[in-house]
Amino acid sequence: MTNTEQIAQLKVLVLSKMNLEHPTLKDCKNISEQIFNKTKNYLSERTIQSIFISNRWVLAPFIINSLAQFSGFDDWEDLVKKTWKS
C-alpha cells in the first residue's frame, strides 16, 4: 500500500470517528475541537480544511500522528504496524 493510500485510509478513520462522510467547512471546527479534546494536539480549522476539503496529501508528521492518535492509535507508526502489514 502506498503512502497516499495510507493517508486516504487515515482520513476515512477520522471521518468515521466523527460520523461524517463528506465534511463541510462548518464540520472542520468541530473536527479540530474533537482532535484537541482527545489528543491535546491542536490542528487548526484551516489545517482540517486543507486535509478534508482541499484533499491535501502531503502531511507533516505532527498532523498524521495527531490524526492517528484521534483514531485510537499511539501514533502513525502504530497505525501502520497494526493496520497495513507488509
N, C-alpha and C positions, 0 to 999 in steps of 0.2 A: 504494500500500500504506500502511495506517495505521501509526502508531507501535506500537499493540497487536499488529498482525500482525508487525511487525519484531521486537519483543521475543519473540514466540512463536517465530519462526524462530531467534533467537539462542539461546533455551533448547534448541531441538532440536539446534543445532550443538554446544552444550556437552555435552548428554547423549550425542550421537553420539561425541564425543571420549572420553567415559568408558565407552562401550559399554553404556549404560543406556537403557531405555525409560521405566520408571516408578521413579524413585529412592525409596528408603526413608529413614527417619530415619538409619539406620546409614550409608547412602551419602553423606550430607551431609558428614560429617567427611572422607571420602576426597576428595570433590569440592573441599572447601575446601583441603585439603593440596595437591592437584594444581594448583589455580589458583595457589597461593602458589609452588610449586616452579617453575612455568613463567614466571610474570609478576612474582614478588616482591611482588605486591599481596595483602594479607590480607583475605579475606572470611570472616567467622566462620561456624561451623556454623549458627548461628541465622539469619544472613543467607541462607545457601544454602537452609535450610529454608523461609524465607519466600518465596523465589523459586520453588522447585521443588515444595514440598509444599503450601504455602498459596496458591500461584499469585498472588503479588504482581506487579502490572503496572507500577506507578509506581516506577522505579528511579533512584537518584542517578547522576549522570554517572560517578563513580568506579566504581560497580558495573558499569554497562553497558560502560565502557571495559575493565575487568578481564575481563569475560566475553568481549568481542570479542578481546582480546589472547590469551586462553586458546584461542580458536577459530582463531587463526592470522592475525589481522589486526592492524594497527598500533593501532587504536582503533575506537570506534563509527563515526566518520565514514568511516574507511577501509572498514569492513564495508558501510556503507550505499552508498557510492560504487561498490564492486565487486560488490555483490550485488543492489541494488534500483535499477536505473536508471530514471529518470523517462521 
